[in-house]
């Protein structure tokens, strides 16, 4: 602090002898934050960059959307840096100066912005939710409450059995690392107790540095990664179990009489239409990605099973109706009536064999279909429980 300013502060102290701390704070604003202080200039000291120490207090993660690939989050950004121009140790007997929001614009602050922010705002009810304290050694503590929607690159190969990592990246917009550097506080992250989400289970939250270079100019950057596992209980009850039961319902056709044609056709078409509707509903809230998701594999396989059950009925029906078709042919072709009786007996035996074969196909289907579907379930749940997509491995 210059000698002229020290003289002004001394005069201020003489004038406020016996006055309250409130009066001293008023004098602080008049003396320290005067025309000599320029908030447009960072507080550089010996050409060293300003060191901004950051801490995040996470209030809540409100929602995560797979369709738009973003998440909504509320938190406090707490910043600490030293501005030697604001130091008043030995001049004023004030432990700290608490600035009103209307005065904060007169103090230089780092140009921190959130790189992956889509839409955000600072709260203003009932007053702007900002805080700034200045300490005798020139330490500035600056805090604000932010709520916003932030982009999150999601990999949905295992959806809905997936794990996602969403991040927040804080970067300096205009100052290079020669002027401003960010670093994490000794306690970089604090989160509200019992922080929960309805659709996800929050895992490890880690912090890191992410300095980046644009056009040979390096900018400081800090980031956090929030690991989340999707709570798939909802999908088990609303998607997997109903589709499993629909597949099992299609197998009822194997126990019906081979002559119950209307019942078996109705059952086959009903299960196919139901599976198609359920498959469309399960994918309605998802983005149209080019790769195959776990839910697609499940739904497609279930649809194949119910379709195969209908095809099985078609084969059985063709085999079982051989005799009826031949009788119709005999009525339409009177010339065939002169055939020998031994030939008719032989045809009857061939027709009986066809019906027996049709019944045998039904009996085999009662075993093969459930067994193959069980094997599919074992493979499906084993693979998607341990498999990690290559894209997530690289990240």
DRENTI-180231 format. One line per 2 residues: number of its first residue (from 1); for each residue x, y, z of N, C-alpha, C. Coordinates in steps of 0.1 Angstrom, whole numbers, plus 5000, padded with zeros to 4 digits. Example, Ala and Ser with C-alpha at 12.3 -4.5 7.8 and 13.67 -1.06 7.14 Angstrom:
2
1> 5132/4943/5078/5123/4955/5078/5132/4967/5078  5128/4978/5071/5137/4989/5071/5129/5000/5079
//
This chain:
395
1> 5009/4988/5000/5000/5000/5000/5009/5012/5000  5006/5022/4992/5014/5034/4991/5013/5043/5003
3> 5023/5052/5005/5023/5061/5016/5011/5070/5017  5006/5074/5005/4995/5083/5005/4982/5076/5010
5> 4981/5063/5007/4970/5056/5011/4971/5053/5026  4983/5050/5031/4985/5048/5045/4981/5061/5053
7> 4985/5072/5047/4981/5085/5054/4966/5087/5055  4960/5084/5044/4945/5085/5043/4938/5075/5054
9> 4944/5063/5055/4938/5054/5064/4941/5059/5079  4953/5065/5081/4956/5070/5094/4946/5081/5098
11> 4943/5090/5088/4934/5101/5090/4920/5095/5093  4917/5084/5086/4904/5078/5088/4903/5072/5102
13> 4914/5066/5107/4914/5061/5121/4912/5071/5131  4919/5083/5129/4917/5094/5138/4903/5099/5139
15> 4896/5098/5127/4883/5103/5127/4872/5094/5133  4876/5081/5133/4866/5071/5138/4869/5066/5152
17> 4878/5073/5160/4881/5069/5173/4868/5069/5181  4865/5058/5188/4853/5057/5195/4841/5054/5187
19> 4842/5052/5174/4831/5048/5166/4830/5033/5165  4820/5028/5160/4817/5014/5159/4825/5008/5147
21> 4825/4995/5146/4831/4988/5134/4824/4991/5121  4811/4994/5122/4804/4998/5110/4809/5010/5104
23> 4813/5020/5112/4819/5032/5107/4832/5029/5100  4840/5020/5106/4853/5017/5101/4851/5010/5087
25> 4841/5002/5086/4839/4995/5073/4835/5005/5062  4828/5015/5066/4824/5026/5057/4837/5033/5052
27> 4846/5036/5062/4858/5042/5058/4867/5033/5049  4866/5020/5052/4874/5011/5044/4870/5012/5029
29> 4857/5012/5027/4852/5013/5013/4857/5026/5007  4857/5037/5014/4861/5050/5009/4876/5051/5006
31> 4884/5044/5015/4898/5045/5014/4905/5035/5005  4901/5022/5007/4907/5011/5000/4901/5010/4986
33> 4888/5010/4985/4881/5009/4972/4878/5022/4966  4889/5030/4964/4888/5043/4958/4892/5043/4944
35> 4894/5055/4938/4897/5055/4924/4911/5049/4921  4920/5047/4931/4933/5040/4928/4931/5025/4925
37> 4920/5020/4930/4918/5005/4928/4911/5003/4915  4917/4995/4906/4911/4992/4893/4906/4978/4893
39> 4893/4974/4893/4889/4961/4893/4890/4954/4879  4895/4961/4869/4897/4955/4856/4911/4949/4855
41> 4920/4951/4865/4933/4946/4865/4935/4936/4875  4940/4924/4871/4943/4913/4881/4954/4917/4891
43> 4954/4912/4903/4964/4916/4913/4977/4908/4911  4985/4911/4900/4997/4904/4898/5008/4909/4908
45> 5016/4899/4912/5027/4902/4922/5040/4896/4917  5050/4904/4913/5063/4899/4908/5061/4890/4896
47> 5052/4894/4888/5049/4886/4875/5045/4872/4878  5041/4868/4890/5036/4855/4893/5020/4855/4890
49> 5015/4844/4885/5001/4844/4883/4993/4844/4896  4980/4849/4895/4971/4849/4906/4967/4834/4909
51> 4968/4830/4921/4965/4816/4925/4951/4816/4931  4942/4810/4924/4928/4809/4928/4925/4795/4933
53> 4922/4794/4946/4919/4781/4953/4904/4779/4953  4900/4767/4948/4885/4765/4946/4881/4753/4954
55> 4868/4754/4959/4862/4743/4966/4847/4743/4961  4842/4731/4959/4828/4729/4955/4820/4723/4967
57> 4809/4728/4970/4799/4722/4979/4787/4718/4971  4785/4705/4970/4774/4700/4961/4761/4699/4970
59> 4751/4707/4965/4738/4707/4972/4729/4696/4968  4729/4693/4955/4720/4683/4950/4722/4681/4935
61> 4719/4668/4931/4719/4665/4916/4704/4662/4914  4697/4670/4907/4683/4669/4906/4678/4659/4896
63> 4684/4658/4884/4679/4649/4874/4690/4646/4864  4689/4635/4858/4698/4631/4847/4690/4626/4836
65> 4692/4631/4824/4684/4628/4812/4693/4621/4802  4689/4608/4798/4696/4601/4788/4692/4606/4774
67> 4680/4611/4772/4675/4616/4759/4683/4628/4754  4686/4637/4764/4693/4650/4760/4707/4649/4765
69> 4711/4638/4772/4725/4637/4776/4730/4649/4785  4723/4651/4795/4727/4662/4804/4722/4659/4818
71> 4726/4667/4828/4722/4665/4842/4720/4679/4848  4712/4680/4858/4710/4692/4865/4716/4691/4879
73> 4723/4702/4883/4730/4702/4896/4730/4715/4902  4730/4715/4916/4731/4728/4924/4743/4727/4933
75> 4751/4738/4934/4763/4737/4942/4767/4752/4945  4776/4753/4955/4783/4765/4959/4797/4764/4953
77> 4801/4775/4946/4815/4776/4941/4822/4786/4951  4832/4781/4958/4839/4789/4968/4853/4791/4962
79> 4857/4804/4961/4870/4808/4956/4878/4816/4966  4891/4814/4966/4900/4822/4975/4912/4826/4967
81> 4915/4839/4968/4928/4844/4962/4932/4856/4970  4945/4860/4967/4950/4872/4974/4951/4883/4965
83> 4947/4895/4970/4948/4907/4963/4955/4917/4972  4968/4919/4970/4976/4927/4979/4971/4942/4979
85> 4963/4946/4970/4958/4960/4970/4947/4962/4980  4942/4951/4985/4931/4951/4995/4936/4949/5009
87> 4949/4946/5011/4954/4943/5024/4953/4956/5033  4949/4954/5046/4948/4965/5055/4953/4961/5069
89> 4961/4951/5070/4967/4947/5083/4975/4958/5089  4972/4961/5102/4979/4972/5109/4973/4986/5107
91> 4963/4987/5098/4957/4999/5095/4943/5001/5101  4936/4990/5100/4922/4989/5105/4921/4977/5115
93> 4913/4980/5125/4911/4969/5135/4898/4962/5132  4898/4955/5120/4886/4947/5116/4891/4933/5112
95> 4885/4923/5118/4889/4909/5115/4887/4906/5100  4876/4910/5095/4873/4908/5081/4862/4918/5076
97> 4862/4921/5064/4852/4930/5058/4842/4922/5050  4830/4923/5053/4819/4916/5045/4813/4925/5036
99> 4814/4922/5023/4810/4932/5013/4795/4929/5009  4788/4939/5006/4774/4938/5001/4775/4935/4986
101> 4765/4928/4981/4765/4924/4967/4766/4936/4958  4761/4948/4962/4762/4960/4954/4776/4966/4953
103> 4785/4961/4962/4799/4966/4962/4808/4956/4955  4804/4944/4954/4813/4933/4949/4818/4936/4935
105> 4810/4943/4927/4814/4946/4914/4826/4956/4913  4830/4962/4925/4842/4970/4925/4854/4963/4928
107> 4853/4949/4930/4865/4941/4933/4868/4932/4921  4881/4930/4918/4884/4921/4907/4881/4906/4912
109> 4875/4899/4903/4873/4884/4905/4878/4876/4893  4882/4864/4895/4887/4855/4884/4875/4853/4874
111> 4879/4851/4862/4869/4849/4851/4866/4834/4849  4861/4828/4860/4858/4814/4859/4845/4812/4852
113> 4845/4802/4843/4832/4798/4837/4832/4783/4836  4820/4777/4835/4818/4762/4834/4817/4758/4820
115> 4827/4750/4815/4829/4747/4801/4817/4739/4795  4812/4729/4803/4801/4721/4797/4787/4725/4802
117> 4786/4738/4805/4773/4743/4809/4764/4746/4797  4751/4741/4799/4741/4744/4788/4732/4756/4792
119> 4728/4756/4805/4720/4766/4810/4721/4767/4825  4724/4779/4830/4727/4780/4844/4723/4794/4849
121> 4721/4795/4862/4718/4809/4868/4723/4809/4882  4725/4821/4887/4728/4823/4902/4715/4827/4908
123> 4713/4823/4920/4700/4825/4927/4699/4840/4932  4688/4845/4932/4686/4859/4936/4674/4861/4946
125> 4670/4850/4952/4659/4851/4962/4664/4849/4976  4662/4859/4985/4656/4871/4983/4665/4882/4978
127> 4678/4879/4979/4689/4888/4975/4698/4879/4967  4707/4884/4958/4717/4876/4951/4725/4868/4961
129> 4725/4855/4958/4732/4845/4967/4747/4845/4964  4753/4856/4968/4768/4858/4966/4774/4863/4979
131> 4786/4859/4982/4793/4863/4994/4807/4867/4990  4812/4878/4997/4826/4882/4995/4831/4887/5008
133> 4842/4881/5013/4848/4886/5026/4863/4889/5022  4868/4900/5028/4881/4905/5026/4888/4905/5040
135> 4900/4898/5040/4908/4897/5053/4919/4907/5053  4925/4909/5065/4936/4919/5066/4948/4917/5057
137> 4951/4904/5054/4963/4901/5046/4960/4902/5031  4948/4906/5027/4944/4907/5013/4937/4895/5008
139> 4935/4885/5016/4928/4873/5012/4913/4876/5009  4909/4872/4997/4895/4875/4993/4888/4861/4992
141> 4877/4860/4999/4869/4847/4999/4856/4851/4991  4853/4844/4980/4842/4847/4972/4834/4834/4970
143> 4821/4835/4972/4812/4823/4971/4799/4827/4964  4794/4817/4956/4781/4820/4949/4774/4806/4948
145> 4761/4807/4947/4752/4795/4946/4748/4794/4931  4750/4783/4925/4747/4781/4911/4739/4768/4909
147> 4729/4770/4901/4721/4758/4896/4720/4758/4881  4724/4747/4875/4724/4747/4860/4722/4733/4854
149> 4721/4733/4841/4721/4720/4834/4734/4719/4826  4740/4708/4828/4753/4706/4822/4754/4693/4813
151> 4761/4694/4802/4761/4683/4793/4769/4671/4799  4766/4659/4795/4772/4647/4800/4773/4637/4789
153> 4785/4634/4785/4786/4624/4774/4783/4610/4780  4772/4604/4775/4768/4591/4780/4770/4580/4770
155> 4774/4568/4775/4776/4556/4767/4765/4546/4771  4755/4544/4762/4743/4536/4765/4744/4522/4760
157> 4756/4517/4757/4757/4503/4752/4751/4493/4762  4752/4496/4775/4747/4487/4785/4733/4491/4791
159> 4727/4501/4786/4714/4506/4791/4704/4495/4792  4697/4493/4803/4697/4502/4815/4706/4496/4826
161> 4716/4488/4823/4725/4482/4833/4738/4490/4832  4738/4503/4829/4749/4511/4826/4754/4519/4838
163> 4767/4523/4838/4773/4532/4847/4778/4544/4839  4775/4556/4844/4779/4568/4837/4788/4577/4846
165> 4796/4585/4839/4805/4594/4846/4802/4608/4840  4796/4617/4848/4794/4630/4844/4803/4640/4851
167> 4807/4651/4844/4817/4659/4849/4813/4674/4849  4820/4682/4857/4819/4696/4857/4833/4701/4854
169> 4835/4710/4844/4848/4715/4841/4848/4730/4842  4856/4736/4851/4857/4750/4854/4870/4755/4848
171> 4869/4765/4839/4880/4770/4832/4881/4785/4832  4893/4791/4830/4894/4805/4829/4891/4809/4814
173> 4882/4819/4812/4878/4822/4798/4888/4830/4791  4894/4840/4798/4902/4850/4791/4917/4850/4795
175> 4919/4847/4808/4933/4847/4813/4940/4834/4811  4952/4835/4806/4961/4823/4804/4967/4820/4817
177> 4975/4809/4818/4981/4804/4830/4992/4814/4834  4997/4823/4825/5006/4833/4829/5000/4843/4839
179> 4987/4845/4838/4980/4855/4847/4972/4849/4858  4966/4837/4855/4957/4831/4865/4958/4816/4865
181> 4959/4810/4877/4959/4796/4878/4949/4791/4888  4942/4780/4885/4933/4774/4895/4940/4763/4902
183> 4936/4761/4915/4941/4749/4922/4930/4745/4932  4930/4732/4935/4919/4727/4944/4923/4731/4959
185> 4913/4733/4967/4914/4735/4981/4919/4722/4987  4924/4723/4999/4928/4710/5006/4917/4701/5008
187> 4905/4706/5010/4893/4698/5009/4885/4702/4997  4888/4696/4986/4882/4701/4973/4867/4700/4971
189> 4862/4689/4976/4848/4686/4974/4841/4683/4987  4829/4689/4989/4820/4687/5000/4806/4684/4995
191> 4799/4674/4999/4786/4672/4995/4776/4671/5006  4764/4675/5003/4753/4675/5013/4751/4660/5018
193> 4749/4658/5031/4747/4644/5036/4734/4638/5029  4735/4625/5027/4723/4618/5022/4720/4623/5008
195> 4730/4625/5000/4727/4630/4986/4723/4618/4978  4711/4618/4973/4705/4606/4965/4698/4611/4953
197> 4696/4601/4944/4689/4603/4931/4679/4592/4929  4667/4595/4923/4658/4584/4922/4662/4574/4911
199> 4669/4578/4901/4672/4568/4890/4687/4563/4891  4695/4570/4899/4709/4566/4899/4714/4564/4913
201> 4724/4556/4915/4732/4555/4928/4745/4563/4926  4747/4573/4934/4759/4581/4933/4771/4573/4939
203> 4782/4572/4931/4794/4565/4935/4804/4575/4939  4817/4573/4935/4828/4581/4938/4828/4594/4931
205> 4831/4605/4938/4832/4618/4932/4847/4622/4933  4854/4624/4922/4868/4627/4922/4871/4640/4915
207> 4882/4646/4918/4886/4659/4913/4899/4658/4905  4902/4666/4896/4914/4666/4888/4916/4679/4881
209> 4928/4681/4875/4931/4693/4868/4930/4689/4853  4926/4699/4845/4924/4697/4830/4928/4709/4822
211> 4940/4714/4825/4945/4725/4817/4945/4722/4803  4942/4732/4794/4940/4729/4780/4946/4741/4772
213> 4951/4737/4760/4958/4747/4752/4950/4750/4739  4947/4762/4737/4941/4767/4725/4950/4776/4717
215> 4953/4773/4705/4962/4782/4697/4975/4786/4704  4981/4776/4710/4994/4778/4717/4993/4786/4730
217> 4981/4788/4735/4979/4795/4747/4972/4786/4757  4978/4784/4769/4973/4774/4779/4964/4782/4789
219> 4953/4775/4791/4943/4781/4801/4941/4771/4812  4940/4776/4824/4938/4768/4836/4924/4762/4837
221> 4924/4750/4842/4911/4743/4843/4911/4733/4854  4900/4732/4861/4898/4722/4871/4885/4714/4868
223> 4884/4701/4872/4872/4694/4869/4869/4684/4880  4856/4679/4880/4852/4669/4889/4845/4658/4881
225> 4846/4646/4885/4839/4634/4878/4830/4628/4888  4818/4626/4885/4808/4620/4893/4804/4607/4887
227> 4807/4596/4894/4804/4583/4889/4790/4579/4894  4782/4574/4885/4768/4570/4889/4764/4557/4882
229> 4757/4549/4890/4752/4536/4884/4737/4537/4884  4732/4533/4872/4717/4534/4871/4710/4524/4880
231> 4700/4528/4887/4692/4519/4895/4682/4512/4886  4685/4500/4883/4677/4493/4873/4665/4485/4879
233> 4662/4488/4891/4650/4481/4897/4637/4484/4890  4636/4497/4885/4624/4501/4878/4623/4493/4865
235> 4634/4491/4858/4634/4485/4845/4631/4470/4847  4636/4464/4858/4633/4450/4861/4618/4448/4862
237> 4611/4457/4869/4597/4455/4872/4588/4460/4860  4593/4469/4853/4584/4475/4842/4588/4471/4828
239> 4599/4465/4826/4603/4461/4813/4607/4446/4812  4617/4442/4820/4622/4428/4819/4611/4417/4823
241> 4605/4419/4835/4596/4409/4839/4584/4408/4830  4577/4419/4826/4566/4418/4817/4570/4411/4804
243> 4581/4415/4798/4585/4409/4785/4588/4394/4787  4594/4391/4799/4597/4376/4802/4583/4368/4803
245> 4574/4374/4809/4561/4368/4810/4554/4366/4797  4555/4376/4788/4549/4376/4774/4555/4364/4767
247> 4569/4362/4768/4575/4351/4761/4570/4338/4766  4568/4337/4779/4563/4325/4785/4549/4322/4781
249> 4541/4333/4779/4527/4332/4775/4527/4326/4761  4536/4329/4752/4536/4324/4739/4538/4309/4738
251> 4544/4303/4749/4546/4289/4750/4534/4281/4753  4524/4288/4758/4511/4281/4761/4505/4274/4748
253> 4509/4280/4737/4504/4274/4724/4509/4260/4722  4520/4256/4728/4525/4242/4726/4516/4232/4734
255> 4509/4237/4743/4500/4227/4751/4486/4227/4746  4482/4235/4737/4469/4235/4731/4468/4224/4720
257> 4456/4219/4718/4454/4209/4708/4458/4214/4694  4464/4206/4686/4468/4210/4672/4457/4214/4664
259> 4445/4210/4667/4433/4215/4659/4427/4228/4664  4432/4233/4676/4427/4246/4681/4433/4257/4674
261> 4430/4258/4661/4437/4268/4652/4434/4283/4656  4421/4287/4658/4418/4301/4662/4425/4305/4675
263> 4425/4296/4685/4432/4299/4698/4447/4301/4696  4453/4292/4689/4468/4294/4687/4472/4306/4679
265> 4464/4309/4668/4467/4321/4660/4465/4333/4669  4454/4334/4676/4451/4346/4684/4462/4348/4695
267> 4467/4337/4701/4477/4338/4711/4490/4343/4705  4494/4337/4693/4506/4341/4687/4506/4356/4683
269> 4496/4360/4677/4495/4374/4672/4494/4384/4684  4487/4380/4695/4486/4389/4707/4500/4391/4713
271> 4508/4380/4714/4521/4382/4721/4530/4390/4712  4530/4388/4699/4538/4396/4690/4535/4411/4691
273> 4522/4414/4690/4518/4428/4691/4521/4434/4704  4520/4427/4715/4523/4432/4728/4538/4434/4730
275> 4546/4425/4725/4561/4427/4725/4565/4439/4717  4559/4441/4705/4562/4453/4697/4559/4466/4704
277> 4547/4466/4711/4543/4478/4718/4553/4481/4730  4556/4470/4737/4565/4472/4749/4579/4476/4744
279> 4584/4471/4733/4597/4475/4728/4597/4490/4725  4587/4494/4718/4586/4509/4714/4586/4517/4727
281> 4578/4513/4737/4577/4521/4749/4590/4522/4757  4598/4511/4757/4611/4511/4764/4621/4520/4758
283> 4620/4522/4744/4630/4530/4737/4625/4545/4735  4613/4548/4740/4608/4561/4737/4616/4573/4743
285> 4622/4570/4755/4629/4581/4762/4644/4581/4759  4648/4574/4749/4662/4572/4746/4666/4580/4733
287> 4678/4585/4732/4682/4591/4719/4684/4580/4709  4684/4584/4696/4685/4575/4685/4700/4573/4682
289> 4706/4565/4690/4720/4562/4687/4722/4551/4677  4734/4550/4671/4736/4541/4660/4740/4527/4665
291> 4744/4526/4678/4749/4513/4683/4737/4506/4690  4740/4493/4693/4730/4484/4699/4731/4485/4714
293> 4720/4487/4721/4720/4488/4736/4715/4475/4742  4718/4473/4754/4714/4461/4761/4699/4459/4761
295> 4691/4470/4762/4676/4468/4761/4672/4464/4747  4679/4468/4737/4676/4464/4723/4678/4449/4722
297> 4689/4444/4727/4692/4429/4726/4681/4421/4733  4677/4426/4745/4667/4419/4752/4653/4419/4745
299> 4649/4430/4740/4636/4432/4734/4636/4424/4720  4647/4425/4713/4648/4418/4700/4647/4403/4702
301> 4654/4398/4712/4654/4384/4715/4640/4379/4719  4634/4386/4728/4620/4383/4732/4611/4383/4720
303> 4612/4392/4711/4604/4393/4699/4606/4381/4690  4619/4377/4689/4622/4365/4681/4616/4352/4687
305> 4616/4351/4700/4610/4340/4706/4595/4339/4704  4588/4350/4705/4573/4349/4703/4570/4347/4688
307> 4579/4352/4680/4577/4350/4666/4580/4336/4662  4590/4330/4668/4593/4316/4665/4582/4307/4670
309> 4575/4310/4681/4564/4302/4686/4553/4302/4676  4550/4314/4669/4540/4314/4659/4544/4306/4646
311> 4557/4307/4643/4562/4299/4632/4561/4284/4635  4564/4280/4647/4562/4266/4651/4548/4261/4649
313> 4538/4270/4653/4524/4266/4651/4521/4264/4636  4527/4273/4628/4524/4272/4613/4529/4258/4608
315> 4541/4254/4612/4546/4241/4608/4538/4230/4613  4534/4230/4626/4526/4220/4631/4512/4219/4624
317> 4507/4231/4621/4494/4231/4615/4494/4225/4601  4505/4228/4594/4507/4222/4580/4508/4207/4581
319> 4515/4202/4590/4517/4187/4592/4504/4181/4596  4496/4187/4605/4484/4181/4610/4473/4181/4600
321> 4473/4190/4590/4462/4191/4581/4464/4184/4567  4474/4175/4567/4477/4168/4555/4466/4159/4551
323> 4460/4152/4561/4449/4142/4558/4437/4150/4553  4434/4161/4559/4422/4169/4555/4424/4174/4540
325> 4436/4178/4537/4438/4183/4523/4437/4172/4513  4441/4160/4517/4440/4149/4508/4425/4144/4506
327> 4418/4145/4516/4403/4142/4515/4396/4152/4506  4400/4164/4507/4394/4174/4498/4398/4172/4484
329> 4410/4168/4482/4415/4165/4468/4407/4153/4462  4404/4143/4471/4397/4131/4466/4383/4135/4462
331> 4376/4144/4469/4363/4149/4465/4363/4157/4452  4373/4164/4451/4374/4173/4439/4378/4165/4426
333> 4384/4154/4429/4389/4146/4417/4383/4132/4417  4371/4130/4412/4364/4117/4412/4372/4106/4405
335> 4381/4110/4396/4389/4099/4390/4398/4091/4399  4401/4097/4411/4409/4090/4421/4402/4079/4428
337> 4388/4078/4427/4380/4069/4435/4383/4054/4431  4388/4052/4419/4391/4039/4415/4404/4033/4420
339> 4411/4041/4428/4423/4035/4434/4420/4023/4443  4430/4015/4445/4428/4003/4453/4427/4006/4468
341> 4421/3997/4475/4419/3999/4489/4432/3999/4497  4441/3991/4492/4454/3990/4499/4462/4004/4498
343> 4460/4011/4487/4466/4024/4485/4460/4034/4495  4446/4033/4497/4440/4042/4507/4444/4039/4521
345> 4446/4026/4524/4451/4023/4538/4465/4029/4540  4473/4027/4529/4487/4032/4530/4487/4047/4532
347> 4478/4055/4525/4478/4069/4527/4473/4073/4541  4463/4065/4546/4459/4068/4560/4470/4066/4570
349> 4478/4056/4568/4490/4054/4577/4500/4065/4576  4502/4070/4563/4511/4082/4562/4505/4094/4568
351> 4492/4097/4567/4485/4108/4574/4486/4107/4589  4485/4095/4595/4486/4093/4609/4501/4096/4614
353> 4510/4093/4606/4524/4096/4609/4526/4111/4609  4520/4118/4600/4522/4133/4600/4516/4140/4612
355> 4504/4135/4617/4498/4140/4629/4507/4137/4641  4512/4125/4641/4521/4121/4652/4534/4130/4652
357> 4539/4133/4640/4551/4142/4639/4548/4156/4644  4536/4161/4641/4532/4174/4645/4531/4174/4661
359> 4525/4164/4666/4524/4163/4681/4538/4163/4687  4547/4155/4681/4561/4154/4686/4568/4168/4685
361> 4566/4175/4675/4572/4189/4674/4567/4198/4686  4554/4197/4689/4549/4204/4700/4555/4200/4714
363> 4557/4187/4715/4563/4182/4728/4578/4186/4729  4585/4186/4718/4599/4191/4718/4600/4206/4721
365> 4590/4213/4715/4590/4228/4717/4588/4231/4732  4580/4223/4739/4578/4226/4753/4591/4225/4761
367> 4601/4218/4756/4614/4217/4763/4624/4226/4757  4625/4226/4744/4636/4234/4737/4634/4249/4739
369> 4622/4255/4737/4620/4269/4738/4624/4274/4752  4619/4268/4763/4623/4273/4777/4638/4271/4779
371> 4644/4260/4774/4658/4258/4777/4667/4268/4769  4663/4271/4757/4671/4281/4749/4670/4294/4756
373> 4658/4298/4760/4656/4311/4766/4663/4312/4779  4664/4301/4787/4672/4301/4799/4686/4303/4796
375> 4692/4297/4786/4706/4299/4782/4708/4313/4778  4699/4319/4771/4700/4333/4767/4701/4342/4779
377> 4692/4339/4789/4693/4348/4801/4706/4347/4809  4711/4335/4809/4724/4333/4816/4735/4341/4809
379> 4736/4339/4796/4746/4347/4788/4744/4362/4789  4731/4366/4788/4728/4380/4788/4732/4387/4801
381> 4728/4382/4812/4730/4388/4825/4745/4387/4829  4752/4376/4824/4766/4375/4827/4774/4385/4820
383> 4771/4386/4807/4779/4395/4798/4777/4410/4803  4765/4414/4804/4762/4428/4807/4765/4432/4822
385> 4768/4422/4830/4772/4425/4844/4787/4428/4845  4795/4423/4836/4810/4424/4837/4816/4432/4825
387> 4809/4433/4814/4814/4440/4802/4815/4455/4804  4826/4461/4800/4827/4476/4800/4830/4480/4786
389> 4822/4489/4780/4825/4493/4766/4838/4499/4764  4844/4498/4752/4857/4503/4750/4858/4518/4751
391> 4847/4525/4747/4848/4540/4748/4849/4544/4763  4843/4537/4772/4844/4541/4786/4858/4537/4792
393> 4864/4526/4786/4877/4523/4791/4887/4534/4787  4886/4540/4775/4895/4550/4771/4893/4563/4780
395> 4881/4566/4784/4879/4577/4792/4884/4575/4806
//
